[in-house]
Amino acid sequence: MAEEEKDGRAVQEAFSKEVGEEAKRMEHARRAKDEGLWFGLGTMGIVGWSIAVPTLLGILIGIWLDANWPAPFSWTLTLLVGGLMVGCLEAWQWVSQAAKKIEQRDEEEQPDE
């Protein structure tokens, strides 16, 4: 009789564990679904603006410098390249941070095996 109770408890614990893991998987899938199309478009928008804004600022400052302090080189082209580099670094940093957050969340939600 005692052995049957142990077997029953073991089956119940295994079932409870399996149900808990399935619930975690379902929650993870639901969250991943929420980050579908709109999340991707938002990310593209942020990355695009983080590159475009420094580039355009570099162009505007360069045009102003070319008009007020002429030099043997083009301030506009120089600051355009500088703004583009700054924007690309900023976008890369943002994407790296977002990827780390996603990886951390996935690790936390991953069912124990």
Phi, psi and omega in degrees: 000316181295326180290323177295322178296319178297317178296319179296319178294319180297317178295317180295318179294319178296318179296315180299317179297316180296318178296318178298318178294320178296320178297319178296317179297319179295319179296317179297316179296322179295318179293320179296324178294322179295336181263038183279241187299312184293324177296317179296317179294320178297319179296316178298321179295316180295316180296317180298313180293326180292339175269318186292318185297309178297326179295313180293322176297318177299319179296313182296316178294321178297318178298317180296317179295320178298324181285324185262328180226081180300145180222166179291351176240168181270117175297323183299311180294321180297312181285336173297312179295318178298315178295323178295319178295316179298316179297319178295319177296319179295316179295318179299317179296317181296315181295321178298316179296319179295320179295320178297318179297319179295317179297317179297317180296319179295321178294321180292325184270350182294129181293143178289137181248000000 
